[in-house]
Amino acid sequence: MKVSFPISTFRTSLGGTSSRRPSPPGLRPSFVAPHSGVALVVTLILLSIITFMAIAFLVLSHREQSSVVTTTDQTVALQGANSALE
């Protein structure tokens, strides 16, 4: 009985092909996690939420600082006007 094997089955990593054997169709290699991309997506979503919250906090604090400056200027002007009337 004559059995023929393709030459590609005998090649090693020195021959230019991968030394890993291909996995059967429908099966994944054991070292690849089935949810490997989920962690990246969740991390990017959380990073964007944290960035949005940090920018919102900076805008809010700048607005509050402007409000305090305006209130201080109004108070100083009112006290100056009151002292001028006395």
Protein Blocks (a to p, Z undefined) as FASTA:
>chain_A
ZZdddfklmpcfknopafbdcddehiacfklcfklmmmmmmmmmmmmmmmmmmmmmmmmm
mmmmmmmmmmmmmmmmmmmmmmmmZZ
